[in-house]
Amino acid sequence: MADFEAVVRDRINGDRDCTQQALAQMDLRRRINLLVGEWKAAGGVDVLPDVRGRMRLRS
């Protein structure tokens, strides 16, 4: 998703049309939200694990 954000930011800074890239970014966010919703419905915990938390568990 960071790639989409960088492309949109670059196109905006260059005063170019970023409609397609912004729509793709919104679609990706929508899909991620759906996946998180499915995860929670399947019994996932309230807080998603992050990289720092996973690294603490390994040590």
PDBQT receptor file of N, H, CA, C and O in Angstrom, charges set to zero:
ATOM      1  N   MET A   1       0.822  -1.179   0.000  1.00  0.00    +0.000 N 
ATOM      2  CA  MET A   1       0.000   0.000   0.000  1.00  0.00    +0.000 C 
ATOM      3  C   MET A   1       0.875   1.254   0.000  1.00  0.00    +0.000 C 
ATOM      4  O   MET A   1       0.488   2.285  -0.551  1.00  0.00    +0.000 OA
ATOM      5  N   ALA A   2       2.029   1.166   0.605  1.00  0.00    +0.000 N 
ATOM      6  H   ALA A   2       2.344   0.328   1.053  1.00  0.00    +0.000 HD
ATOM      7  CA  ALA A   2       2.937   2.313   0.624  1.00  0.00    +0.000 C 
ATOM      8  C   ALA A   2       3.331   2.704  -0.801  1.00  0.00    +0.000 C 
ATOM      9  O   ALA A   2       3.539   3.883  -1.087  1.00  0.00    +0.000 OA
ATOM     10  N   ASP A   3       3.435   1.721  -1.691  1.00  0.00    +0.000 N 
ATOM     11  H   ASP A   3       3.266   0.763  -1.459  1.00  0.00    +0.000 HD
ATOM     12  CA  ASP A   3       3.777   2.022  -3.088  1.00  0.00    +0.000 C 
ATOM     13  C   ASP A   3       2.688   2.864  -3.744  1.00  0.00    +0.000 C 
ATOM     14  O   ASP A   3       2.977   3.826  -4.455  1.00  0.00    +0.000 OA
ATOM     15  N   PHE A   4       1.420   2.489  -3.495  1.00  0.00    +0.000 N 
ATOM     16  H   PHE A   4       1.184   1.707  -2.918  1.00  0.00    +0.000 HD
ATOM     17  CA  PHE A   4       0.306   3.258  -4.049  1.00  0.00    +0.000 C 
ATOM     18  C   PHE A   4       0.334   4.687  -3.519  1.00  0.00    +0.000 C 
ATOM     19  O   PHE A   4       0.159   5.637  -4.282  1.00  0.00    +0.000 OA
ATOM     20  N   GLU A   5       0.553   4.840  -2.216  1.00  0.00    +0.000 N 
ATOM     21  H   GLU A   5       0.695   4.068  -1.596  1.00  0.00    +0.000 HD
ATOM     22  CA  GLU A   5       0.587   6.164  -1.607  1.00  0.00    +0.000 C 
ATOM     23  C   GLU A   5       1.710   7.011  -2.199  1.00  0.00    +0.000 C 
ATOM     24  O   GLU A   5       1.519   8.199  -2.461  1.00  0.00    +0.000 OA
ATOM     25  N   ALA A   6       2.875   6.410  -2.408  1.00  0.00    +0.000 N 
ATOM     26  H   ALA A   6       3.030   5.446  -2.194  1.00  0.00    +0.000 HD
ATOM     27  CA  ALA A   6       4.007   7.146  -2.968  1.00  0.00    +0.000 C 
ATOM     28  C   ALA A   6       3.715   7.600  -4.396  1.00  0.00    +0.000 C 
ATOM     29  O   ALA A   6       4.054   8.721  -4.775  1.00  0.00    +0.000 OA
ATOM     30  N   VAL A   7       3.092   6.739  -5.179  1.00  0.00    +0.000 N 
ATOM     31  H   VAL A   7       2.817   5.828  -4.871  1.00  0.00    +0.000 HD
ATOM     32  CA  VAL A   7       2.773   7.104  -6.564  1.00  0.00    +0.000 C 
ATOM     33  C   VAL A   7       1.755   8.244  -6.592  1.00  0.00    +0.000 C 
ATOM     34  O   VAL A   7       1.905   9.199  -7.355  1.00  0.00    +0.000 OA
ATOM     35  N   VAL A   8       0.720   8.139  -5.754  1.00  0.00    +0.000 N 
ATOM     36  H   VAL A   8       0.598   7.364  -5.135  1.00  0.00    +0.000 HD
ATOM     37  CA  VAL A   8      -0.298   9.191  -5.708  1.00  0.00    +0.000 C 
ATOM     38  C   VAL A   8       0.346  10.509  -5.279  1.00  0.00    +0.000 C 
ATOM     39  O   VAL A   8       0.102  11.552  -5.887  1.00  0.00    +0.000 OA
ATOM     40  N   ARG A   9       1.167  10.459  -4.233  1.00  0.00    +0.000 N 
ATOM     41  H   ARG A   9       1.365   9.613  -3.739  1.00  0.00    +0.000 HD
ATOM     42  CA  ARG A   9       1.830  11.663  -3.740  1.00  0.00    +0.000 C 
ATOM     43  C   ARG A   9       2.718  12.275  -4.835  1.00  0.00    +0.000 C 
ATOM     44  O   ARG A   9       2.726  13.490  -5.031  1.00  0.00    +0.000 OA
ATOM     45  N   ASP A  10       3.454  11.430  -5.535  1.00  0.00    +0.000 N 
ATOM     46  H   ASP A  10       3.448  10.443  -5.376  1.00  0.00    +0.000 HD
ATOM     47  CA  ASP A  10       4.330  11.915  -6.607  1.00  0.00    +0.000 C 
ATOM     48  C   ASP A  10       3.528  12.577  -7.719  1.00  0.00    +0.000 C 
ATOM     49  O   ASP A  10       3.907  13.634  -8.222  1.00  0.00    +0.000 OA
ATOM     50  N   ARG A  11       2.427  11.955  -8.098  1.00  0.00    +0.000 N 
ATOM     51  H   ARG A  11       2.119  11.096  -7.690  1.00  0.00    +0.000 HD
ATOM     52  CA  ARG A  11       1.607  12.518  -9.178  1.00  0.00    +0.000 C 
ATOM     53  C   ARG A  11       0.962  13.833  -8.747  1.00  0.00    +0.000 C 
ATOM     54  O   ARG A  11       0.864  14.764  -9.546  1.00  0.00    +0.000 OA
ATOM     55  N   ILE A  12       0.520  13.916  -7.487  1.00  0.00    +0.000 N 
ATOM     56  H   ILE A  12       0.599  13.159  -6.838  1.00  0.00    +0.000 HD
ATOM     57  CA  ILE A  12      -0.065  15.160  -6.998  1.00  0.00    +0.000 C 
ATOM     58  C   ILE A  12       0.988  16.255  -6.968  1.00  0.00    +0.000 C 
ATOM     59  O   ILE A  12       0.739  17.379  -7.403  1.00  0.00    +0.000 OA
ATOM     60  N   ASN A  13       2.174  15.918  -6.447  1.00  0.00    +0.000 N 
ATOM     61  H   ASN A  13       2.376  15.004  -6.094  1.00  0.00    +0.000 HD
ATOM     62  CA  ASN A  13       3.252  16.906  -6.398  1.00  0.00    +0.000 C 
ATOM     63  C   ASN A  13       3.657  17.379  -7.790  1.00  0.00    +0.000 C 
ATOM     64  O   ASN A  13       4.104  18.514  -7.954  1.00  0.00    +0.000 OA
ATOM     65  N   GLY A  14       3.506  16.525  -8.782  1.00  0.00    +0.000 N 
ATOM     66  H   GLY A  14       3.143  15.602  -8.649  1.00  0.00    +0.000 HD
ATOM     67  CA  GLY A  14       3.824  16.899 -10.158  1.00  0.00    +0.000 C 
ATOM     68  C   GLY A  14       2.645  17.508 -10.888  1.00  0.00    +0.000 C 
ATOM     69  O   GLY A  14       2.708  17.735 -12.096  1.00  0.00    +0.000 OA
ATOM     70  N   ASP A  15       1.551  17.779 -10.150  1.00  0.00    +0.000 N 
ATOM     71  H   ASP A  15       1.499  17.594  -9.169  1.00  0.00    +0.000 HD
ATOM     72  CA  ASP A  15       0.333  18.363 -10.715  1.00  0.00    +0.000 C 
ATOM     73  C   ASP A  15      -0.201  17.530 -11.884  1.00  0.00    +0.000 C 
ATOM     74  O   ASP A  15      -0.605  18.062 -12.918  1.00  0.00    +0.000 OA
ATOM     75  N   ARG A  16      -0.189  16.198 -11.685  1.00  0.00    +0.000 N 
ATOM     76  H   ARG A  16       0.139  15.765 -10.845  1.00  0.00    +0.000 HD
ATOM     77  CA  ARG A  16      -0.699  15.277 -12.699  1.00  0.00    +0.000 C 
ATOM     78  C   ARG A  16      -1.922  14.544 -12.162  1.00  0.00    +0.000 C 
ATOM     79  O   ARG A  16      -2.144  14.492 -10.953  1.00  0.00    +0.000 OA
ATOM     80  N   ASP A  17      -2.703  13.986 -13.058  1.00  0.00    +0.000 N 
ATOM     81  H   ASP A  17      -2.523  14.028 -14.041  1.00  0.00    +0.000 HD
ATOM     82  CA  ASP A  17      -3.904  13.247 -12.684  1.00  0.00    +0.000 C 
ATOM     83  C   ASP A  17      -3.519  11.951 -11.971  1.00  0.00    +0.000 C 
ATOM     84  O   ASP A  17      -2.697  11.180 -12.465  1.00  0.00    +0.000 OA
ATOM     85  N   CYS A  18      -4.118  11.726 -10.816  1.00  0.00    +0.000 N 
ATOM     86  H   CYS A  18      -4.786  12.352 -10.414  1.00  0.00    +0.000 HD
ATOM     87  CA  CYS A  18      -3.823  10.508 -10.053  1.00  0.00    +0.000 C 
ATOM     88  C   CYS A  18      -5.087   9.703  -9.788  1.00  0.00    +0.000 C 
ATOM     89  O   CYS A  18      -5.129   8.900  -8.856  1.00  0.00    +0.000 OA
ATOM     90  N   THR A  19      -6.116   9.911 -10.601  1.00  0.00    +0.000 N 
ATOM     91  H   THR A  19      -6.083  10.564 -11.358  1.00  0.00    +0.000 HD
ATOM     92  CA  THR A  19      -7.409   9.277 -10.369  1.00  0.00    +0.000 C 
ATOM     93  C   THR A  19      -7.294   7.757 -10.310  1.00  0.00    +0.000 C 
ATOM     94  O   THR A  19      -7.793   7.138  -9.370  1.00  0.00    +0.000 OA
ATOM     95  N   GLN A  20      -6.650   7.153 -11.292  1.00  0.00    +0.000 N 
ATOM     96  H   GLN A  20      -6.246   7.656 -12.056  1.00  0.00    +0.000 HD
ATOM     97  CA  GLN A  20      -6.569   5.693 -11.344  1.00  0.00    +0.000 C 
ATOM     98  C   GLN A  20      -5.777   5.137 -10.163  1.00  0.00    +0.000 C 
ATOM     99  O   GLN A  20      -6.170   4.133  -9.570  1.00  0.00    +0.000 OA
ATOM    100  N   GLN A  21      -4.679   5.776  -9.825  1.00  0.00    +0.000 N 
ATOM    101  H   GLN A  21      -4.360   6.592 -10.307  1.00  0.00    +0.000 HD
ATOM    102  CA  GLN A  21      -3.858   5.300  -8.716  1.00  0.00    +0.000 C 
ATOM    103  C   GLN A  21      -4.590   5.473  -7.383  1.00  0.00    +0.000 C 
ATOM    104  O   GLN A  21      -4.514   4.604  -6.515  1.00  0.00    +0.000 OA
ATOM    105  N   ALA A  22      -5.297   6.591  -7.222  1.00  0.00    +0.000 N 
ATOM    106  H   ALA A  22      -5.359   7.297  -7.928  1.00  0.00    +0.000 HD
ATOM    107  CA  ALA A  22      -6.051   6.825  -5.990  1.00  0.00    +0.000 C 
ATOM    108  C   ALA A  22      -7.193   5.818  -5.860  1.00  0.00    +0.000 C 
ATOM    109  O   ALA A  22      -7.457   5.329  -4.762  1.00  0.00    +0.000 OA
ATOM    110  N   LEU A  23      -7.867   5.505  -6.955  1.00  0.00    +0.000 N 
ATOM    111  H   LEU A  23      -7.652   5.902  -7.847  1.00  0.00    +0.000 HD
ATOM    112  CA  LEU A  23      -8.935   4.511  -6.919  1.00  0.00    +0.000 C 
ATOM    113  C   LEU A  23      -8.380   3.129  -6.568  1.00  0.00    +0.000 C 
ATOM    114  O   LEU A  23      -9.007   2.380  -5.818  1.00  0.00    +0.000 OA
ATOM    115  N   ALA A  24      -7.221   2.795  -7.100  1.00  0.00    +0.000 N 
ATOM    116  H   ALA A  24      -6.712   3.403  -7.709  1.00  0.00    +0.000 HD
ATOM    117  CA  ALA A  24      -6.592   1.513  -6.771  1.00  0.00    +0.000 C 
ATOM    118  C   ALA A  24      -6.221   1.470  -5.296  1.00  0.00    +0.000 C 
ATOM    119  O   ALA A  24      -6.373   0.437  -4.645  1.00  0.00    +0.000 OA
ATOM    120  N   GLN A  25      -5.738   2.583  -4.769  1.00  0.00    +0.000 N 
ATOM    121  H   GLN A  25      -5.615   3.423  -5.298  1.00  0.00    +0.000 HD
ATOM    122  CA  GLN A  25      -5.390   2.654  -3.348  1.00  0.00    +0.000 C 
ATOM    123  C   GLN A  25      -6.636   2.489  -2.476  1.00  0.00    +0.000 C 
ATOM    124  O   GLN A  25      -6.596   1.773  -1.475  1.00  0.00    +0.000 OA
ATOM    125  N   MET A  26      -7.730   3.136  -2.840  1.00  0.00    +0.000 N 
ATOM    126  H   MET A  26      -7.763   3.717  -3.653  1.00  0.00    +0.000 HD
ATOM    127  CA  MET A  26      -8.972   3.000  -2.075  1.00  0.00    +0.000 C 
ATOM    128  C   MET A  26      -9.502   1.576  -2.151  1.00  0.00    +0.000 C 
ATOM    129  O   MET A  26     -10.023   1.058  -1.163  1.00  0.00    +0.000 OA
ATOM    130  N   ASP A  27      -9.377   0.936  -3.309  1.00  0.00    +0.000 N 
ATOM    131  H   ASP A  27      -8.953   1.357  -4.111  1.00  0.00    +0.000 HD
ATOM    132  CA  ASP A  27      -9.821  -0.444  -3.449  1.00  0.00    +0.000 C 
ATOM    133  C   ASP A  27      -8.991  -1.368  -2.554  1.00  0.00    +0.000 C 
ATOM    134  O   ASP A  27      -9.533  -2.273  -1.920  1.00  0.00    +0.000 OA
ATOM    135  N   LEU A  28      -7.698  -1.140  -2.504  1.00  0.00    +0.000 N 
ATOM    136  H   LEU A  28      -7.258  -0.405  -3.019  1.00  0.00    +0.000 HD
ATOM    137  CA  LEU A  28      -6.835  -1.949  -1.648  1.00  0.00    +0.000 C 
ATOM    138  C   LEU A  28      -7.218  -1.775  -0.184  1.00  0.00    +0.000 C 
ATOM    139  O   LEU A  28      -7.282  -2.754   0.559  1.00  0.00    +0.000 OA
ATOM    140  N   ARG A  29      -7.470  -0.548   0.232  1.00  0.00    +0.000 N 
ATOM    141  H   ARG A  29      -7.418   0.247  -0.372  1.00  0.00    +0.000 HD
ATOM    142  CA  ARG A  29      -7.893  -0.302   1.620  1.00  0.00    +0.000 C 
ATOM    143  C   ARG A  29      -9.225  -0.983   1.918  1.00  0.00    +0.000 C 
ATOM    144  O   ARG A  29      -9.422  -1.520   3.009  1.00  0.00    +0.000 OA
ATOM    145  N   ARG A  30     -10.148  -0.962   0.940  1.00  0.00    +0.000 N 
ATOM    146  H   ARG A  30      -9.988  -0.526   0.054  1.00  0.00    +0.000 HD
ATOM    147  CA  ARG A  30     -11.446  -1.622   1.126  1.00  0.00    +0.000 C 
ATOM    148  C   ARG A  30     -11.257  -3.116   1.312  1.00  0.00    +0.000 C 
ATOM    149  O   ARG A  30     -11.883  -3.725   2.180  1.00  0.00    +0.000 OA
ATOM    150  N   ARG A  31     -10.386  -3.712   0.487  1.00  0.00    +0.000 N 
ATOM    151  H   ARG A  31      -9.878  -3.218  -0.219  1.00  0.00    +0.000 HD
ATOM    152  CA  ARG A  31     -10.143  -5.155   0.602  1.00  0.00    +0.000 C 
ATOM    153  C   ARG A  31      -9.485  -5.511   1.932  1.00  0.00    +0.000 C 
ATOM    154  O   ARG A  31      -9.810  -6.534   2.534  1.00  0.00    +0.000 OA
ATOM    155  N   ILE A  32      -8.563  -4.668   2.388  1.00  0.00    +0.000 N 
ATOM    156  H   ILE A  32      -8.300  -3.837   1.898  1.00  0.00    +0.000 HD
ATOM    157  CA  ILE A  32      -7.926  -4.915   3.680  1.00  0.00    +0.000 C 
ATOM    158  C   ILE A  32      -8.960  -4.838   4.798  1.00  0.00    +0.000 C 
ATOM    159  O   ILE A  32      -8.953  -5.670   5.706  1.00  0.00    +0.000 OA
ATOM    160  N   ASN A  33      -9.850  -3.848   4.741  1.00  0.00    +0.000 N 
ATOM    161  H   ASN A  33      -9.856  -3.172   4.004  1.00  0.00    +0.000 HD
ATOM    162  CA  ASN A  33     -10.908  -3.733   5.751  1.00  0.00    +0.000 C 
ATOM    163  C   ASN A  33     -11.813  -4.952   5.752  1.00  0.00    +0.000 C 
ATOM    164  O   ASN A  33     -12.227  -5.416   6.815  1.00  0.00    +0.000 OA
ATOM    165  N   LEU A  34     -12.125  -5.474   4.576  1.00  0.00    +0.000 N 
ATOM    166  H   LEU A  34     -11.789  -5.097   3.712  1.00  0.00    +0.000 HD
ATOM    167  CA  LEU A  34     -12.944  -6.686   4.499  1.00  0.00    +0.000 C 
ATOM    168  C   LEU A  34     -12.222  -7.872   5.127  1.00  0.00    +0.000 C 
ATOM    169  O   LEU A  34     -12.825  -8.651   5.865  1.00  0.00    +0.000 OA
ATOM    170  N   LEU A  35     -10.934  -8.007   4.836  1.00  0.00    +0.000 N 
ATOM    171  H   LEU A  35     -10.444  -7.374   4.237  1.00  0.00    +0.000 HD
ATOM    172  CA  LEU A  35     -10.152  -9.107   5.415  1.00  0.00    +0.000 C 
ATOM    173  C   LEU A  35     -10.066  -9.004   6.929  1.00  0.00    +0.000 C 
ATOM    174  O   LEU A  35     -10.166 -10.013   7.627  1.00  0.00    +0.000 OA
ATOM    175  N   VAL A  36      -9.882  -7.793   7.443  1.00  0.00    +0.000 N 
ATOM    176  H   VAL A  36      -9.801  -6.974   6.876  1.00  0.00    +0.000 HD
ATOM    177  CA  VAL A  36      -9.840  -7.602   8.898  1.00  0.00    +0.000 C 
ATOM    178  C   VAL A  36     -11.189  -7.955   9.506  1.00  0.00    +0.000 C 
ATOM    179  O   VAL A  36     -11.248  -8.580  10.566  1.00  0.00    +0.000 OA
ATOM    180  N   GLY A  37     -12.272  -7.562   8.848  1.00  0.00    +0.000 N 
ATOM    181  H   GLY A  37     -12.225  -7.054   7.987  1.00  0.00    +0.000 HD
ATOM    182  CA  GLY A  37     -13.606  -7.909   9.330  1.00  0.00    +0.000 C 
ATOM    183  C   GLY A  37     -13.826  -9.406   9.365  1.00  0.00    +0.000 C 
ATOM    184  O   GLY A  37     -14.391  -9.928  10.326  1.00  0.00    +0.000 OA
ATOM    185  N   GLU A  38     -13.388 -10.106   8.329  1.00  0.00    +0.000 N 
ATOM    186  H   GLU A  38     -12.929  -9.682   7.548  1.00  0.00    +0.000 HD
ATOM    187  CA  GLU A  38     -13.507 -11.564   8.298  1.00  0.00    +0.000 C 
ATOM    188  C   GLU A  38     -12.667 -12.195   9.401  1.00  0.00    +0.000 C 
ATOM    189  O   GLU A  38     -13.089 -13.161  10.036  1.00  0.00    +0.000 OA
ATOM    190  N   TRP A  39     -11.484 -11.649   9.624  1.00  0.00    +0.000 N 
ATOM    191  H   TRP A  39     -11.141 -10.864   9.107  1.00  0.00    +0.000 HD
ATOM    192  CA  TRP A  39     -10.588 -12.159  10.656  1.00  0.00    +0.000 C 
ATOM    193  C   TRP A  39     -11.224 -12.017  12.026  1.00  0.00    +0.000 C 
ATOM    194  O   TRP A  39     -11.198 -12.950  12.829  1.00  0.00    +0.000 OA
ATOM    195  N   LYS A  40     -11.799 -10.839  12.296  1.00  0.00    +0.000 N 
ATOM    196  H   LYS A  40     -11.820 -10.082  11.644  1.00  0.00    +0.000 HD
ATOM    197  CA  LYS A  40     -12.452 -10.619  13.587  1.00  0.00    +0.000 C 
ATOM    198  C   LYS A  40     -13.671 -11.521  13.743  1.00  0.00    +0.000 C 
ATOM    199  O   LYS A  40     -13.912 -12.048  14.829  1.00  0.00    +0.000 OA
ATOM    200  N   ALA A  41     -14.443 -11.708  12.669  1.00  0.00    +0.000 N 
ATOM    201  H   ALA A  41     -14.247 -11.280  11.786  1.00  0.00    +0.000 HD
ATOM    202  CA  ALA A  41     -15.621 -12.573  12.728  1.00  0.00    +0.000 C 
ATOM    203  C   ALA A  41     -15.236 -14.023  12.986  1.00  0.00    +0.000 C 
ATOM    204  O   ALA A  41     -16.021 -14.789  13.546  1.00  0.00    +0.000 OA
ATOM    205  N   ALA A  42     -14.027 -14.399  12.578  1.00  0.00    +0.000 N 
ATOM    206  H   ALA A  42     -13.389 -13.777  12.123  1.00  0.00    +0.000 HD
ATOM    207  CA  ALA A  42     -13.560 -15.767  12.778  1.00  0.00    +0.000 C 
ATOM    208  C   ALA A  42     -12.933 -15.963  14.159  1.00  0.00    +0.000 C 
ATOM    209  O   ALA A  42     -12.408 -17.033  14.466  1.00  0.00    +0.000 OA
ATOM    210  N   GLY A  43     -12.993 -14.915  14.987  1.00  0.00    +0.000 N 
ATOM    211  H   GLY A  43     -13.420 -14.045  14.737  1.00  0.00    +0.000 HD
ATOM    212  CA  GLY A  43     -12.471 -15.047  16.341  1.00  0.00    +0.000 C 
ATOM    213  C   GLY A  43     -11.142 -14.390  16.576  1.00  0.00    +0.000 C 
ATOM    214  O   GLY A  43     -10.499 -14.644  17.594  1.00  0.00    +0.000 OA
ATOM    215  N   GLY A  44     -10.712 -13.547  15.658  1.00  0.00    +0.000 N 
ATOM    216  H   GLY A  44     -11.234 -13.341  14.831  1.00  0.00    +0.000 HD
ATOM    217  CA  GLY A  44      -9.443 -12.839  15.831  1.00  0.00    +0.000 C 
ATOM    218  C   GLY A  44      -9.507 -11.889  17.016  1.00  0.00    +0.000 C 
ATOM    219  O   GLY A  44     -10.579 -11.406  17.381  1.00  0.00    +0.000 OA
ATOM    220  N   VAL A  45      -8.371 -11.631  17.603  1.00  0.00    +0.000 N 
ATOM    221  H   VAL A  45      -7.500 -12.024  17.307  1.00  0.00    +0.000 HD
ATOM    222  CA  VAL A  45      -8.316 -10.728  18.746  1.00  0.00    +0.000 C 
ATOM    223  C   VAL A  45      -8.558  -9.291  18.296  1.00  0.00    +0.000 C 
ATOM    224  O   VAL A  45      -8.497  -8.987  17.105  1.00  0.00    +0.000 OA
ATOM    225  N   ASP A  46      -8.833  -8.408  19.261  1.00  0.00    +0.000 N 
ATOM    226  H   ASP A  46      -8.882  -8.655  20.229  1.00  0.00    +0.000 HD
ATOM    227  CA  ASP A  46      -9.154  -7.019  18.937  1.00  0.00    +0.000 C 
ATOM    228  C   ASP A  46      -7.991  -6.270  18.311  1.00  0.00    +0.000 C 
ATOM    229  O   ASP A  46      -8.198  -5.412  17.453  1.00  0.00    +0.000 OA
ATOM    230  N   VAL A  47      -6.780  -6.580  18.726  1.00  0.00    +0.000 N 
ATOM    231  H   VAL A  47      -6.612  -7.277  19.423  1.00  0.00    +0.000 HD
ATOM    232  CA  VAL A  47      -5.613  -5.860  18.221  1.00  0.00    +0.000 C 
ATOM    233  C   VAL A  47      -4.824  -6.770  17.281  1.00  0.00    +0.000 C 
ATOM    234  O   VAL A  47      -4.403  -7.862  17.663  1.00  0.00    +0.000 OA
ATOM    235  N   LEU A  48      -4.634  -6.309  16.067  1.00  0.00    +0.000 N 
ATOM    236  H   LEU A  48      -4.975  -5.422  15.757  1.00  0.00    +0.000 HD
ATOM    237  CA  LEU A  48      -3.843  -7.090  15.122  1.00  0.00    +0.000 C 
ATOM    238  C   LEU A  48      -2.380  -7.074  15.548  1.00  0.00    +0.000 C 
ATOM    239  O   LEU A  48      -1.880  -6.048  16.009  1.00  0.00    +0.000 OA
ATOM    240  N   PRO A  49      -1.700  -8.189  15.398  1.00  0.00    +0.000 N 
ATOM    241  CA  PRO A  49      -0.279  -8.204  15.750  1.00  0.00    +0.000 C 
ATOM    242  C   PRO A  49       0.510  -7.323  14.787  1.00  0.00    +0.000 C 
ATOM    243  O   PRO A  49       0.169  -7.215  13.609  1.00  0.00    +0.000 OA
ATOM    244  N   ASP A  50       1.566  -6.696  15.297  1.00  0.00    +0.000 N 
ATOM    245  H   ASP A  50       1.844  -6.784  16.253  1.00  0.00    +0.000 HD
ATOM    246  CA  ASP A  50       2.432  -5.906  14.438  1.00  0.00    +0.000 C 
ATOM    247  C   ASP A  50       3.838  -6.504  14.467  1.00  0.00    +0.000 C 
ATOM    248  O   ASP A  50       4.095  -7.460  15.199  1.00  0.00    +0.000 OA
ATOM    249  N   VAL A  51       4.720  -5.955  13.693  1.00  0.00    +0.000 N 
ATOM    250  H   VAL A  51       4.512  -5.179  13.099  1.00  0.00    +0.000 HD
ATOM    251  CA  VAL A  51       6.073  -6.502  13.568  1.00  0.00    +0.000 C 
ATOM    252  C   VAL A  51       6.798  -6.447  14.911  1.00  0.00    +0.000 C 
ATOM    253  O   VAL A  51       7.441  -7.419  15.308  1.00  0.00    +0.000 OA
ATOM    254  N   ARG A  52       6.698  -5.312  15.614  1.00  0.00    +0.000 N 
ATOM    255  H   ARG A  52       6.175  -4.522  15.292  1.00  0.00    +0.000 HD
ATOM    256  CA  ARG A  52       7.392  -5.196  16.902  1.00  0.00    +0.000 C 
ATOM    257  C   ARG A  52       6.911  -6.244  17.894  1.00  0.00    +0.000 C 
ATOM    258  O   ARG A  52       7.718  -6.849  18.600  1.00  0.00    +0.000 OA
ATOM    259  N   GLY A  53       5.608  -6.461  17.951  1.00  0.00    +0.000 N 
ATOM    260  H   GLY A  53       4.953  -5.969  17.378  1.00  0.00    +0.000 HD
ATOM    261  CA  GLY A  53       5.062  -7.460  18.857  1.00  0.00    +0.000 C 
ATOM    262  C   GLY A  53       5.530  -8.863  18.518  1.00  0.00    +0.000 C 
ATOM    263  O   GLY A  53       5.823  -9.658  19.411  1.00  0.00    +0.000 OA
ATOM    264  N   ARG A  54       5.600  -9.164  17.245  1.00  0.00    +0.000 N 
ATOM    265  H   ARG A  54       5.362  -8.517  16.520  1.00  0.00    +0.000 HD
ATOM    266  CA  ARG A  54       6.057 -10.487  16.828  1.00  0.00    +0.000 C 
ATOM    267  C   ARG A  54       7.531 -10.684  17.132  1.00  0.00    +0.000 C 
ATOM    268  O   ARG A  54       7.945 -11.789  17.483  1.00  0.00    +0.000 OA
ATOM    269  N   MET A  55       8.325  -9.639  17.005  1.00  0.00    +0.000 N 
ATOM    270  H   MET A  55       7.989  -8.742  16.720  1.00  0.00    +0.000 HD
ATOM    271  CA  MET A  55       9.752  -9.742  17.301  1.00  0.00    +0.000 C 
ATOM    272  C   MET A  55       9.968  -9.958  18.805  1.00  0.00    +0.000 C 
ATOM    273  O   MET A  55      10.875 -10.694  19.195  1.00  0.00    +0.000 OA
ATOM    274  N   ARG A  56       9.148  -9.329  19.649  1.00  0.00    +0.000 N 
ATOM    275  H   ARG A  56       8.412  -8.732  19.332  1.00  0.00    +0.000 HD
ATOM    276  CA  ARG A  56       9.254  -9.539  21.100  1.00  0.00    +0.000 C 
ATOM    277  C   ARG A  56       8.937 -10.977  21.454  1.00  0.00    +0.000 C 
ATOM    278  O   ARG A  56       9.564 -11.547  22.347  1.00  0.00    +0.000 OA
ATOM    279  N   LEU A  57       7.974 -11.571  20.768  1.00  0.00    +0.000 N 
ATOM    280  H   LEU A  57       7.465 -11.108  20.043  1.00  0.00    +0.000 HD
ATOM    281  CA  LEU A  57       7.590 -12.958  21.048  1.00  0.00    +0.000 C 
ATOM    282  C   LEU A  57       8.693 -13.925  20.682  1.00  0.00    +0.000 C 
ATOM    283  O   LEU A  57       8.803 -14.985  21.299  1.00  0.00    +0.000 OA
ATOM    284  N   ARG A  58       9.518 -13.596  19.696  1.00  0.00    +0.000 N 
ATOM    285  H   ARG A  58       9.429 -12.735  19.196  1.00  0.00    +0.000 HD
ATOM    286  CA  ARG A  58      10.592 -14.477  19.259  1.00  0.00    +0.000 C 
ATOM    287  C   ARG A  58      11.782 -14.473  20.195  1.00  0.00    +0.000 C 
ATOM    288  O   ARG A  58      12.521 -15.455  20.253  1.00  0.00    +0.000 OA
ATOM    289  N   SER A  59      11.989 -13.367  20.945  1.00  0.00    +0.000 N 
ATOM    290  H   SER A  59      11.389 -12.569  20.898  1.00  0.00    +0.000 HD
ATOM    291  CA  SER A  59      13.184 -13.308  21.796  1.00  0.00    +0.000 C 
ATOM    292  C   SER A  59      12.969 -13.938  23.136  1.00  0.00    +0.000 C 
ATOM    293  O   SER A  59      13.884 -13.965  23.959  1.00  0.00    +0.000 OA
TER     294      SER A  59
